[in-house]
Amino acid sequence: MNGIDLLPLAVGHMIGLGAIGSCLGIGVMGSKYLEAAARQPELMDTLQAKVFLLVGVLDGAFIIATGIGLWFALANPFKG
């Protein structure tokens, strides 16, 4: 068994763990945003802008990991 045989497993881990991490991060951040908005409603607008920025960063990291994983799966750059 060599490294090429383990490529599908590695791609699955890249995509799956990236999705799990992104979903957990967005969920925790959303709950903390709602807690902060309930405590100080006057800061809701500034917090909302920061939450949307961070959601974009988290989703961007997952999409980049998915793209790299699919590149490894389809183009197979390590195959000689």
C-alpha positions, 0 to 999 in steps of 0.5 A: 500500500502506497500513498496514492492508495490513501488519497481518497481517504485523505480527500474525504478527511479534508472535506469532512473535517473542514465541513464539521469545523466550519459548521461548529464554528459558525454555530458557536459564533452565532450563539455568542452573537445572539447572547451579546445582542441580547445583553447590549442591543445598541451594539447589534449593528457593529457586531452583525458586520463582524459576524458576517465577515467572520462567517465569510472567512470560515466558509472561505476556508472550507471552500478552499479545502474542498477545492484542494481536495477535489483537485487532489482527487481528480487531477491526482498531482502525485501520480507519476 
